[in-house]
């Protein structure tokens, strides 16, 4: 049997061409609809950046075993001795990522990974928070007396909020109605109304100076690490009081390499029912059920190094301690470890999930692992 050749320009040729174009367009549309989940890790996340991943932003593919994807060079990483990174946040609304060093605040366009601007802020920089609309940053001065309120579009300083508390860690509530400002020289947690940039209440006093913290979805509860405690404390924002002190059972407190705090790192599952807590001396993560009072210790995972931070994936499926392990939160076991393009172990306290559809940011996680308004 002789095969019939389609002549270029024939009706049959154009029909097949149209069909091929339709399938190609459909394939591109389907690919654009698929969400790519990525973990962004900013280095140097601890002092020893030569040992742990070098400098820059390291990107890992969450759905492909957290394998290394790429390294993004930034103005902060192109210097001979990069400064330690102090904090990271991102906005799905604007498609921007922000990070701080000891002295500067940096802004990066996530679509093309291009730097947009960087600013030196009065008093230096620490671990900041971004409002949900992506319009304002609350950046603590480096253990100083105030927070800098910054326009997230151009980096210009809007105002200062003075707490005289040794400004250090900042959390914005999921609905954007409150900003929680924790200083490492005060047992009181200052709460700011972002509409007025005024302190409207204080929660505490807690048992000692406040270190890392997180909040639940409606910001009715704050969970804080404090100096000297192998455990955590809970505050009620309605009453402004500390309502519960929780100590880790069956483990002893000892000296730590970093931070000088027994527990430095705390995060909530998206539904607010489970709390993950760092234990530096014992090189562990501890898990607590906080759905009822008193909180109940329900598990733990041994780590390869002293953890100084923990955050969770947006859906709560994975926990990310600063030691570089990836933990399945349901099974409570290590399922991967982060390695860079040279196979080096990656450790950082500055990391969060950012998701894309095509080249547009669809969702952005939080370095503080706050409760989600709509848990998934």
Secondary structure as UniProt FT lines:
FT   TURN            8..9
FT   HELIX           11..33
FT   STRAND          35..43
FT   TURN            49..53
FT   STRAND          56..61
FT   HELIX           62..64
FT   TURN            65..66
FT   STRAND          67..72
FT   TURN            75..77
FT   STRAND          85..91
FT   TURN            92..95
FT   STRAND          96..101
FT   STRAND          104..109
FT   TURN            110..113
FT   STRAND          114..120
FT   TURN            122..123
FT   STRAND          129..130
FT   TURN            132..133
FT   STRAND          136..140
FT   STRAND          146..151
FT   TURN            152..154
FT   STRAND          157..162
FT   STRAND          167..172
FT   TURN            174..175
FT   STRAND          179..183
FT   TURN            184..185
FT   STRAND          189..193
FT   TURN            194..197
FT   STRAND          198..203
FT   STRAND          210..215
FT   TURN            217..218
FT   STRAND          221..226
FT   TURN            227..228
FT   STRAND          231..236
FT   TURN            237..240
FT   STRAND          241..247
FT   TURN            259..260
FT   STRAND          266..268
FT   TURN            270..271
FT   STRAND          274..279
FT   TURN            280..283
FT   STRAND          284..289
FT   STRAND          296..302
FT   STRAND          310..312
FT   TURN            314..315
FT   STRAND          318..321
FT   TURN            322..323
FT   STRAND          325..328
FT   TURN            329..332
FT   STRAND          333..337
FT   TURN            341..342
FT   STRAND          351..357
FT   TURN            358..359
FT   STRAND          360..364
FT   TURN            367..368
//
